[in-house]
Amino acid sequence: MRSYDRADHLAGRRSRSTTIPATYQLHKGPVSVTNLRVSTRDGTVVLDPQVPDACVMSLEEDEAVALRNLLTEWLWRRR
């Protein structure tokens, strides 16, 4: 499911986003469930775990392609 981020749309920038169910673990803490929000803003891929006090990671195109290639390689091996 894709939607447009309302704040970016109102600011005049078009942003696509989707949410993926994920788990997370703060350093040495319990494993919990969250939504990983993945969006694009001005050509940058943004990964936001939507966890209070957690960082948001931004990837430029080259870094996003490297991550895609790595995930494809890892998932391909699992077959």
PDB file of N, CA, C and O in Angstrom:
ATOM      1  N   MET A   1       0.838  -1.160   0.000  1.00  0.00           N
ATOM      2  CA  MET A   1       0.000   0.000   0.000  1.00  0.00           C
ATOM      3  C   MET A   1       0.897   1.241   0.000  1.00  0.00           C
ATOM      4  O   MET A   1       1.752   1.388   0.873  1.00  0.00           O
ATOM      5  N   ARG A   2       0.708   2.108  -0.950  1.00  0.00           N
ATOM      6  CA  ARG A   2       1.498   3.330  -1.037  1.00  0.00           C
ATOM      7  C   ARG A   2       0.601   4.528  -0.799  1.00  0.00           C
ATOM      8  O   ARG A   2      -0.565   4.542  -1.193  1.00  0.00           O
ATOM      9  N   SER A   3       1.158   5.520  -0.154  1.00  0.00           N
ATOM     10  CA  SER A   3       0.409   6.747   0.078  1.00  0.00           C
ATOM     11  C   SER A   3       1.371   7.918  -0.029  1.00  0.00           C
ATOM     12  O   SER A   3       2.585   7.729  -0.104  1.00  0.00           O
ATOM     13  N   TYR A   4       0.834   9.110  -0.037  1.00  0.00           N
ATOM     14  CA  TYR A   4       1.671  10.302  -0.053  1.00  0.00           C
ATOM     15  C   TYR A   4       1.718  10.890   1.337  1.00  0.00           C
ATOM     16  O   TYR A   4       0.693  11.034   2.004  1.00  0.00           O
ATOM     17  N   ASP A   5       2.917  11.226   1.766  1.00  0.00           N
ATOM     18  CA  ASP A   5       3.095  11.826   3.073  1.00  0.00           C
ATOM     19  C   ASP A   5       2.446  13.212   3.052  1.00  0.00           C
ATOM     20  O   ASP A   5       2.821  14.065   2.247  1.00  0.00           O
ATOM     21  N   ARG A   6       1.485  13.428   3.927  1.00  0.00           N
ATOM     22  CA  ARG A   6       0.700  14.665   3.928  1.00  0.00           C
ATOM     23  C   ARG A   6       1.571  15.908   4.150  1.00  0.00           C
ATOM     24  O   ARG A   6       1.400  16.914   3.462  1.00  0.00           O
ATOM     25  N   ALA A   7       2.496  15.842   5.099  1.00  0.00           N
ATOM     26  CA  ALA A   7       3.337  17.015   5.394  1.00  0.00           C
ATOM     27  C   ALA A   7       4.189  17.389   4.184  1.00  0.00           C
ATOM     28  O   ALA A   7       4.306  18.569   3.853  1.00  0.00           O
ATOM     29  N   ASP A   8       4.790  16.392   3.515  1.00  0.00           N
ATOM     30  CA  ASP A   8       5.603  16.679   2.342  1.00  0.00           C
ATOM     31  C   ASP A   8       4.742  17.180   1.196  1.00  0.00           C
ATOM     32  O   ASP A   8       5.137  18.086   0.462  1.00  0.00           O
ATOM     33  N   HIS A   9       3.563  16.588   1.044  1.00  0.00           N
ATOM     34  CA  HIS A   9       2.661  17.025  -0.021  1.00  0.00           C
ATOM     35  C   HIS A   9       2.268  18.487   0.188  1.00  0.00           C
ATOM     36  O   HIS A   9       2.249  19.280  -0.753  1.00  0.00           O
ATOM     37  N   LEU A  10       1.958  18.825   1.430  1.00  0.00           N
ATOM     38  CA  LEU A  10       1.580  20.205   1.725  1.00  0.00           C
ATOM     39  C   LEU A  10       2.748  21.157   1.535  1.00  0.00           C
ATOM     40  O   LEU A  10       2.556  22.330   1.216  1.00  0.00           O
ATOM     41  N   ALA A  11       3.953  20.652   1.730  1.00  0.00           N
ATOM     42  CA  ALA A  11       5.144  21.487   1.551  1.00  0.00           C
ATOM     43  C   ALA A  11       5.531  21.592   0.077  1.00  0.00           C
ATOM     44  O   ALA A  11       6.501  22.271  -0.260  1.00  0.00           O
ATOM     45  N   GLY A  12       4.786  20.928  -0.799  1.00  0.00           N
ATOM     46  CA  GLY A  12       5.068  21.017  -2.223  1.00  0.00           C
ATOM     47  C   GLY A  12       6.014  19.955  -2.733  1.00  0.00           C
ATOM     48  O   GLY A  12       6.399  19.984  -3.902  1.00  0.00           O
ATOM     49  N   ARG A  13       6.403  19.003  -1.873  1.00  0.00           N
ATOM     50  CA  ARG A  13       7.281  17.913  -2.293  1.00  0.00           C
ATOM     51  C   ARG A  13       6.469  16.636  -2.349  1.00  0.00           C
ATOM     52  O   ARG A  13       5.686  16.355  -1.442  1.00  0.00           O
ATOM     53  N   ARG A  14       6.646  15.872  -3.389  1.00  0.00           N
ATOM     54  CA  ARG A  14       5.925  14.611  -3.533  1.00  0.00           C
ATOM     55  C   ARG A  14       6.737  13.514  -2.868  1.00  0.00           C
ATOM     56  O   ARG A  14       7.924  13.350  -3.149  1.00  0.00           O
ATOM     57  N   SER A  15       6.100  12.772  -1.997  1.00  0.00           N
ATOM     58  CA  SER A  15       6.781  11.729  -1.250  1.00  0.00           C
ATOM     59  C   SER A  15       5.956  10.455  -1.315  1.00  0.00           C
ATOM     60  O   SER A  15       4.743  10.497  -1.110  1.00  0.00           O
ATOM     61  N   ARG A  16       6.581   9.336  -1.592  1.00  0.00           N
ATOM     62  CA  ARG A  16       5.909   8.041  -1.560  1.00  0.00           C
ATOM     63  C   ARG A  16       6.344   7.325  -0.295  1.00  0.00           C
ATOM     64  O   ARG A  16       7.494   7.446   0.129  1.00  0.00           O
ATOM     65  N   SER A  17       5.427   6.577   0.310  1.00  0.00           N
ATOM     66  CA  SER A  17       5.814   5.825   1.497  1.00  0.00           C
ATOM     67  C   SER A  17       4.984   4.562   1.618  1.00  0.00           C
ATOM     68  O   SER A  17       3.886   4.463   1.071  1.00  0.00           O
ATOM     69  N   THR A  18       5.525   3.609   2.337  1.00  0.00           N
ATOM     70  CA  THR A  18       4.830   2.381   2.663  1.00  0.00           C
ATOM     71  C   THR A  18       5.306   1.955   4.044  1.00  0.00           C
ATOM     72  O   THR A  18       6.358   2.395   4.508  1.00  0.00           O
ATOM     73  N   THR A  19       4.542   1.110   4.690  1.00  0.00           N
ATOM     74  CA  THR A  19       4.894   0.657   6.030  1.00  0.00           C
ATOM     75  C   THR A  19       5.037  -0.862   6.014  1.00  0.00           C
ATOM     76  O   THR A  19       4.201  -1.567   5.448  1.00  0.00           O
ATOM     77  N   ILE A  20       6.102  -1.360   6.640  1.00  0.00           N
ATOM     78  CA  ILE A  20       6.394  -2.786   6.691  1.00  0.00           C
ATOM     79  C   ILE A  20       6.428  -3.214   8.150  1.00  0.00           C
ATOM     80  O   ILE A  20       7.133  -2.592   8.944  1.00  0.00           O
ATOM     81  N   PRO A  21       5.689  -4.258   8.535  1.00  0.00           N
ATOM     82  CA  PRO A  21       5.786  -4.753   9.909  1.00  0.00           C
ATOM     83  C   PRO A  21       7.212  -5.257  10.160  1.00  0.00           C
ATOM     84  O   PRO A  21       7.795  -5.929   9.309  1.00  0.00           O
ATOM     85  N   ALA A  22       7.759  -4.934  11.312  1.00  0.00           N
ATOM     86  CA  ALA A  22       9.137  -5.323  11.623  1.00  0.00           C
ATOM     87  C   ALA A  22       9.295  -5.513  13.124  1.00  0.00           C
ATOM     88  O   ALA A  22       8.440  -5.106  13.910  1.00  0.00           O
ATOM     89  N   THR A  23      10.397  -6.136  13.504  1.00  0.00           N
ATOM     90  CA  THR A  23      10.743  -6.229  14.924  1.00  0.00           C
ATOM     91  C   THR A  23      11.979  -5.371  15.154  1.00  0.00           C
ATOM     92  O   THR A  23      12.736  -5.091  14.225  1.00  0.00           O
ATOM     93  N   TYR A  24      12.171  -4.964  16.378  1.00  0.00           N
ATOM     94  CA  TYR A  24      13.351  -4.177  16.727  1.00  0.00           C
ATOM     95  C   TYR A  24      13.789  -4.552  18.133  1.00  0.00           C
ATOM     96  O   TYR A  24      13.024  -5.115  18.917  1.00  0.00           O
ATOM     97  N   GLN A  25      15.025  -4.228  18.426  1.00  0.00           N
ATOM     98  CA  GLN A  25      15.550  -4.457  19.765  1.00  0.00           C
ATOM     99  C   GLN A  25      16.512  -3.322  20.087  1.00  0.00           C
ATOM    100  O   GLN A  25      17.526  -3.142  19.414  1.00  0.00           O
ATOM    101  N   LEU A  26      16.183  -2.562  21.120  1.00  0.00           N
ATOM    102  CA  LEU A  26      17.115  -1.544  21.582  1.00  0.00           C
ATOM    103  C   LEU A  26      18.285  -2.270  22.222  1.00  0.00           C
ATOM    104  O   LEU A  26      18.127  -3.405  22.673  1.00  0.00           O
ATOM    105  N   HIS A  27      19.436  -1.656  22.274  1.00  0.00           N
ATOM    106  CA  HIS A  27      20.648  -2.317  22.751  1.00  0.00           C
ATOM    107  C   HIS A  27      20.390  -3.074  24.051  1.00  0.00           C
ATOM    108  O   HIS A  27      20.060  -2.480  25.077  1.00  0.00           O
ATOM    109  N   LYS A  28      20.546  -4.379  23.990  1.00  0.00           N
ATOM    110  CA  LYS A  28      20.376  -5.290  25.131  1.00  0.00           C
ATOM    111  C   LYS A  28      18.983  -5.248  25.746  1.00  0.00           C
ATOM    112  O   LYS A  28      18.802  -5.627  26.903  1.00  0.00           O
ATOM    113  N   GLY A  29      18.002  -4.790  24.978  1.00  0.00           N
ATOM    114  CA  GLY A  29      16.632  -4.727  25.481  1.00  0.00           C
ATOM    115  C   GLY A  29      15.791  -5.847  24.893  1.00  0.00           C
ATOM    116  O   GLY A  29      16.287  -6.657  24.110  1.00  0.00           O
ATOM    117  N   PRO A  30      14.520  -5.893  25.269  1.00  0.00           N
ATOM    118  CA  PRO A  30      13.635  -6.934  24.738  1.00  0.00           C
ATOM    119  C   PRO A  30      13.286  -6.677  23.265  1.00  0.00           C
ATOM    120  O   PRO A  30      13.335  -5.539  22.796  1.00  0.00           O
ATOM    121  N   VAL A  31      12.940  -7.732  22.555  1.00  0.00           N
ATOM    122  CA  VAL A  31      12.510  -7.616  21.170  1.00  0.00           C
ATOM    123  C   VAL A  31      11.057  -7.156  21.170  1.00  0.00           C
ATOM    124  O   VAL A  31      10.230  -7.694  21.906  1.00  0.00           O
ATOM    125  N   SER A  32      10.753  -6.168  20.350  1.00  0.00           N
ATOM    126  CA  SER A  32       9.407  -5.618  20.254  1.00  0.00           C
ATOM    127  C   SER A  32       8.995  -5.514  18.793  1.00  0.00           C
ATOM    128  O   SER A  32       9.812  -5.725  17.897  1.00  0.00           O
ATOM    129  N   VAL A  33       7.743  -5.192  18.556  1.00  0.00           N
ATOM    130  CA  VAL A  33       7.206  -5.057  17.202  1.00  0.00           C
ATOM    131  C   VAL A  33       6.950  -3.583  16.914  1.00  0.00           C
ATOM    132  O   VAL A  33       6.510  -2.837  17.789  1.00  0.00           O
ATOM    133  N   THR A  34       7.226  -3.173  15.687  1.00  0.00           N
ATOM    134  CA  THR A  34       6.967  -1.806  15.257  1.00  0.00           C
ATOM    135  C   THR A  34       6.642  -1.799  13.776  1.00  0.00           C
ATOM    136  O   THR A  34       6.654  -2.850  13.134  1.00  0.00           O
ATOM    137  N   ASN A  35       6.357  -0.654  13.236  1.00  0.00           N
ATOM    138  CA  ASN A  35       6.206  -0.473  11.798  1.00  0.00           C
ATOM    139  C   ASN A  35       7.436   0.246  11.282  1.00  0.00           C
ATOM    140  O   ASN A  35       7.845   1.267  11.835  1.00  0.00           O
ATOM    141  N   LEU A  36       8.025  -0.283  10.225  1.00  0.00           N
ATOM    142  CA  LEU A  36       9.143   0.383   9.567  1.00  0.00           C
ATOM    143  C   LEU A  36       8.565   1.176   8.410  1.00  0.00           C
ATOM    144  O   LEU A  36       8.054   0.600   7.450  1.00  0.00           O
ATOM    145  N   ARG A  37       8.641   2.480   8.498  1.00  0.00           N
ATOM    146  CA  ARG A  37       8.122   3.338   7.437  1.00  0.00           C
ATOM    147  C   ARG A  37       9.246   3.587   6.448  1.00  0.00           C
ATOM    148  O   ARG A  37      10.304   4.101   6.811  1.00  0.00           O
ATOM    149  N   VAL A  38       9.012   3.220   5.202  1.00  0.00           N
ATOM    150  CA  VAL A  38       9.982   3.413   4.129  1.00  0.00           C
ATOM    151  C   VAL A  38       9.388   4.428   3.171  1.00  0.00           C
ATOM    152  O   VAL A  38       8.285   4.241   2.658  1.00  0.00           O
ATOM    153  N   SER A  39      10.126   5.506   2.933  1.00  0.00           N
ATOM    154  CA  SER A  39       9.612   6.557   2.056  1.00  0.00           C
ATOM    155  C   SER A  39      10.730   7.122   1.199  1.00  0.00           C
ATOM    156  O   SER A  39      11.909   6.871   1.444  1.00  0.00           O
ATOM    157  N   THR A  40      10.345   7.881   0.201  1.00  0.00           N
ATOM    158  CA  THR A  40      11.317   8.612  -0.607  1.00  0.00           C
ATOM    159  C   THR A  40      11.011  10.094  -0.478  1.00  0.00           C
ATOM    160  O   THR A  40       9.856  10.518  -0.519  1.00  0.00           O
ATOM    161  N   ARG A  41      12.053  10.852  -0.323  1.00  0.00           N
ATOM    162  CA  ARG A  41      11.927  12.311  -0.243  1.00  0.00           C
ATOM    163  C   ARG A  41      13.043  12.937  -1.052  1.00  0.00           C
ATOM    164  O   ARG A  41      14.221  12.777  -0.734  1.00  0.00           O
ATOM    165  N   ASP A  42      12.670  13.643  -2.091  1.00  0.00           N
ATOM    166  CA  ASP A  42      13.654  14.330  -2.935  1.00  0.00           C
ATOM    167  C   ASP A  42      14.767  13.400  -3.393  1.00  0.00           C
ATOM    168  O   ASP A  42      15.933  13.793  -3.406  1.00  0.00           O
ATOM    169  N   GLY A  43      14.419  12.156  -3.774  1.00  0.00           N
ATOM    170  CA  GLY A  43      15.393  11.211  -4.295  1.00  0.00           C
ATOM    171  C   GLY A  43      16.164  10.441  -3.245  1.00  0.00           C
ATOM    172  O   GLY A  43      17.053   9.666  -3.597  1.00  0.00           O
ATOM    173  N   THR A  44      15.862  10.621  -1.972  1.00  0.00           N
ATOM    174  CA  THR A  44      16.533   9.918  -0.888  1.00  0.00           C
ATOM    175  C   THR A  44      15.567   8.914  -0.274  1.00  0.00           C
ATOM    176  O   THR A  44      14.403   9.238  -0.036  1.00  0.00           O
ATOM    177  N   VAL A  45      16.040   7.699  -0.016  1.00  0.00           N
ATOM    178  CA  VAL A  45      15.231   6.688   0.649  1.00  0.00           C
ATOM    179  C   VAL A  45      15.364   6.903   2.150  1.00  0.00           C
ATOM    180  O   VAL A  45      16.476   7.006   2.667  1.00  0.00           O
ATOM    181  N   VAL A  46      14.233   6.970   2.853  1.00  0.00           N
ATOM    182  CA  VAL A  46      14.224   7.216   4.295  1.00  0.00           C
ATOM    183  C   VAL A  46      13.647   5.994   4.999  1.00  0.00           C
ATOM    184  O   VAL A  46      12.544   5.553   4.675  1.00  0.00           O
ATOM    185  N   LEU A  47      14.392   5.440   5.969  1.00  0.00           N
ATOM    186  CA  LEU A  47      13.952   4.303   6.770  1.00  0.00           C
ATOM    187  C   LEU A  47      13.685   4.810   8.183  1.00  0.00           C
ATOM    188  O   LEU A  47      14.608   5.216   8.889  1.00  0.00           O
ATOM    189  N   ASP A  48      12.421   4.785   8.590  1.00  0.00           N
ATOM    190  CA  ASP A  48      12.013   5.310   9.894  1.00  0.00           C
ATOM    191  C   ASP A  48      11.339   4.193  10.681  1.00  0.00           C
ATOM    192  O   ASP A  48      10.214   3.809  10.361  1.00  0.00           O
ATOM    193  N   PRO A  49      12.011   3.661  11.712  1.00  0.00           N
ATOM    194  CA  PRO A  49      11.422   2.561  12.481  1.00  0.00           C
ATOM    195  C   PRO A  49      10.245   2.973  13.357  1.00  0.00           C
ATOM    196  O   PRO A  49       9.629   2.108  13.979  1.00  0.00           O
ATOM    197  N   GLN A  50       9.919   4.225  13.428  1.00  0.00           N
ATOM    198  CA  GLN A  50       8.791   4.728  14.217  1.00  0.00           C
ATOM    199  C   GLN A  50       8.832   4.210  15.651  1.00  0.00           C
ATOM    200  O   GLN A  50       7.821   3.776  16.202  1.00  0.00           O
ATOM    201  N   VAL A  51      10.011   4.266  16.236  1.00  0.00           N
ATOM    202  CA  VAL A  51      10.243   3.898  17.628  1.00  0.00           C
ATOM    203  C   VAL A  51      10.690   5.170  18.340  1.00  0.00           C
ATOM    204  O   VAL A  51      11.574   5.868  17.844  1.00  0.00           O
ATOM    205  N   PRO A  52      10.099   5.487  19.492  1.00  0.00           N
ATOM    206  CA  PRO A  52      10.522   6.694  20.206  1.00  0.00           C
ATOM    207  C   PRO A  52      12.030   6.704  20.468  1.00  0.00           C
ATOM    208  O   PRO A  52      12.598   5.698  20.893  1.00  0.00           O
ATOM    209  N   ASP A  53      12.655   7.813  20.219  1.00  0.00           N
ATOM    210  CA  ASP A  53      14.095   8.022  20.441  1.00  0.00           C
ATOM    211  C   ASP A  53      14.984   7.169  19.546  1.00  0.00           C
ATOM    212  O   ASP A  53      16.166   7.000  19.846  1.00  0.00           O
ATOM    213  N   ALA A  54      14.450   6.629  18.459  1.00  0.00           N
ATOM    214  CA  ALA A  54      15.259   5.847  17.522  1.00  0.00           C
ATOM    215  C   ALA A  54      15.705   6.755  16.375  1.00  0.00           C
ATOM    216  O   ALA A  54      15.070   7.769  16.085  1.00  0.00           O
ATOM    217  N   CYS A  55      16.794   6.374  15.738  1.00  0.00           N
ATOM    218  CA  CYS A  55      17.288   7.180  14.627  1.00  0.00           C
ATOM    219  C   CYS A  55      16.501   6.878  13.362  1.00  0.00           C
ATOM    220  O   CYS A  55      15.863   5.831  13.245  1.00  0.00           O
ATOM    221  N   VAL A  56      16.554   7.800  12.428  1.00  0.00           N
ATOM    222  CA  VAL A  56      15.977   7.632  11.107  1.00  0.00           C
ATOM    223  C   VAL A  56      17.156   7.587  10.148  1.00  0.00           C
ATOM    224  O   VAL A  56      18.023   8.460  10.195  1.00  0.00           O
ATOM    225  N   MET A  57      17.202   6.571   9.270  1.00  0.00           N
ATOM    226  CA  MET A  57      18.306   6.441   8.329  1.00  0.00           C
ATOM    227  C   MET A  57      17.878   6.935   6.961  1.00  0.00           C
ATOM    228  O   MET A  57      16.775   6.648   6.495  1.00  0.00           O
ATOM    229  N   SER A  58      18.774   7.690   6.319  1.00  0.00           N
ATOM    230  CA  SER A  58      18.527   8.179   4.968  1.00  0.00           C
ATOM    231  C   SER A  58      19.602   7.618   4.053  1.00  0.00           C
ATOM    232  O   SER A  58      20.786   7.645   4.388  1.00  0.00           O
ATOM    233  N   LEU A  59      19.188   7.106   2.888  1.00  0.00           N
ATOM    234  CA  LEU A  59      20.123   6.523   1.932  1.00  0.00           C
ATOM    235  C   LEU A  59      20.003   7.241   0.598  1.00  0.00           C
ATOM    236  O   LEU A  59      18.904   7.382   0.062  1.00  0.00           O
ATOM    237  N   GLU A  60      21.125   7.692   0.065  1.00  0.00           N
ATOM    238  CA  GLU A  60      21.147   8.247  -1.282  1.00  0.00           C
ATOM    239  C   GLU A  60      21.036   7.076  -2.261  1.00  0.00           C
ATOM    240  O   GLU A  60      21.063   5.920  -1.840  1.00  0.00           O
ATOM    241  N   GLU A  61      20.913   7.357  -3.537  1.00  0.00           N
ATOM    242  CA  GLU A  61      20.655   6.307  -4.529  1.00  0.00           C
ATOM    243  C   GLU A  61      21.706   5.200  -4.512  1.00  0.00           C
ATOM    244  O   GLU A  61      21.345   4.023  -4.527  1.00  0.00           O
ATOM    245  N   ASP A  62      22.983   5.537  -4.481  1.00  0.00           N
ATOM    246  CA  ASP A  62      24.032   4.509  -4.501  1.00  0.00           C
ATOM    247  C   ASP A  62      23.949   3.586  -3.286  1.00  0.00           C
ATOM    248  O   ASP A  62      24.109   2.372  -3.410  1.00  0.00           O
ATOM    249  N   GLU A  63      23.700   4.166  -2.121  1.00  0.00           N
ATOM    250  CA  GLU A  63      23.590   3.365  -0.909  1.00  0.00           C
ATOM    251  C   GLU A  63      22.340   2.497  -0.935  1.00  0.00           C
ATOM    252  O   GLU A  63      22.370   1.352  -0.485  1.00  0.00           O
ATOM    253  N   ALA A  64      21.232   3.038  -1.464  1.00  0.00           N
ATOM    254  CA  ALA A  64      19.985   2.266  -1.566  1.00  0.00           C
ATOM    255  C   ALA A  64      20.165   1.084  -2.525  1.00  0.00           C
ATOM    256  O   ALA A  64      19.667  -0.010  -2.261  1.00  0.00           O
ATOM    257  N   VAL A  65      20.866   1.302  -3.621  1.00  0.00           N
ATOM    258  CA  VAL A  65      21.129   0.223  -4.578  1.00  0.00           C
ATOM    259  C   VAL A  65      22.013  -0.843  -3.927  1.00  0.00           C
ATOM    260  O   VAL A  65      21.776  -2.036  -4.113  1.00  0.00           O
ATOM    261  N   ALA A  66      23.016  -0.430  -3.176  1.00  0.00           N
ATOM    262  CA  ALA A  66      23.886  -1.395  -2.482  1.00  0.00           C
ATOM    263  C   ALA A  66      23.083  -2.225  -1.486  1.00  0.00           C
ATOM    264  O   ALA A  66      23.286  -3.435  -1.390  1.00  0.00           O
ATOM    265  N   LEU A  67      22.181  -1.598  -0.751  1.00  0.00           N
ATOM    266  CA  LEU A  67      21.334  -2.322   0.198  1.00  0.00           C
ATOM    267  C   LEU A  67      20.417  -3.288  -0.546  1.00  0.00           C
ATOM    268  O   LEU A  67      20.259  -4.437  -0.132  1.00  0.00           O
ATOM    269  N   ARG A  68      19.815  -2.834  -1.635  1.00  0.00           N
ATOM    270  CA  ARG A  68      18.955  -3.715  -2.442  1.00  0.00           C
ATOM    271  C   ARG A  68      19.721  -4.934  -2.933  1.00  0.00           C
ATOM    272  O   ARG A  68      19.226  -6.059  -2.855  1.00  0.00           O
ATOM    273  N   ASN A  69      20.933  -4.707  -3.441  1.00  0.00           N
ATOM    274  CA  ASN A  69      21.741  -5.813  -3.956  1.00  0.00           C
ATOM    275  C   ASN A  69      22.104  -6.797  -2.851  1.00  0.00           C
ATOM    276  O   ASN A  69      22.070  -8.009  -3.065  1.00  0.00           O
ATOM    277  N   LEU A  70      22.446  -6.293  -1.686  1.00  0.00           N
ATOM    278  CA  LEU A  70      22.797  -7.157  -0.565  1.00  0.00           C
ATOM    279  C   LEU A  70      21.599  -7.988  -0.111  1.00  0.00           C
ATOM    280  O   LEU A  70      21.725  -9.194   0.103  1.00  0.00           O
ATOM    281  N   LEU A  71      20.443  -7.352   0.036  1.00  0.00           N
ATOM    282  CA  LEU A  71      19.244  -8.087   0.447  1.00  0.00           C
ATOM    283  C   LEU A  71      18.853  -9.128  -0.599  1.00  0.00           C
ATOM    284  O   LEU A  71      18.448 -10.236  -0.248  1.00  0.00           O
ATOM    285  N   THR A  72      18.971  -8.782  -1.871  1.00  0.00           N
ATOM    286  CA  THR A  72      18.664  -9.738  -2.936  1.00  0.00           C
ATOM    287  C   THR A  72      19.597 -10.936  -2.851  1.00  0.00           C
ATOM    288  O   THR A  72      19.157 -12.079  -2.972  1.00  0.00           O
ATOM    289  N   GLU A  73      20.872 -10.681  -2.645  1.00  0.00           N
ATOM    290  CA  GLU A  73      21.854 -11.772  -2.523  1.00  0.00           C
ATOM    291  C   GLU A  73      21.522 -12.667  -1.333  1.00  0.00           C
ATOM    292  O   GLU A  73      21.499 -13.890  -1.467  1.00  0.00           O
ATOM    293  N   TRP A  74      21.267 -12.077  -0.184  1.00  0.00           N
ATOM    294  CA  TRP A  74      20.962 -12.862   1.009  1.00  0.00           C
ATOM    295  C   TRP A  74      19.680 -13.672   0.835  1.00  0.00           C
ATOM    296  O   TRP A  74      19.641 -14.851   1.185  1.00  0.00           O
ATOM    297  N   LEU A  75      18.641 -13.056   0.302  1.00  0.00           N
ATOM    298  CA  LEU A  75      17.371 -13.754   0.130  1.00  0.00           C
ATOM    299  C   LEU A  75      17.455 -14.817  -0.954  1.00  0.00           C
ATOM    300  O   LEU A  75      16.794 -15.850  -0.850  1.00  0.00           O
ATOM    301  N   TRP A  76      18.244 -14.592  -1.981  1.00  0.00           N
ATOM    302  CA  TRP A  76      18.421 -15.570  -3.033  1.00  0.00           C
ATOM    303  C   TRP A  76      19.081 -16.828  -2.483  1.00  0.00           C
ATOM    304  O   TRP A  76      18.712 -17.936  -2.871  1.00  0.00           O
ATOM    305  N   ARG A  77      20.051 -16.674  -1.587  1.00  0.00           N
ATOM    306  CA  ARG A  77      20.752 -17.820  -0.978  1.00  0.00           C
ATOM    307  C   ARG A  77      19.832 -18.696  -0.157  1.00  0.00           C
ATOM    308  O   ARG A  77      20.074 -19.895  -0.018  1.00  0.00           O
ATOM    309  N   ARG A  78      18.776 -18.108   0.392  1.00  0.00           N
ATOM    310  CA  ARG A  78      17.858 -18.856   1.249  1.00  0.00           C
ATOM    311  C   ARG A  78      16.990 -19.834   0.481  1.00  0.00           C
ATOM    312  O   ARG A  78      16.373 -20.717   1.076  1.00  0.00           O
ATOM    313  N   ARG A  79      16.936 -19.685  -0.829  1.00  0.00           N
ATOM    314  CA  ARG A  79      16.064 -20.561  -1.636  1.00  0.00           C
ATOM    315  C   ARG A  79      16.594 -21.940  -1.730  1.00  0.00           C
ATOM    316  O   ARG A  79      15.982 -22.794  -2.370  1.00  0.00           O
TER     317      ARG A  79
END
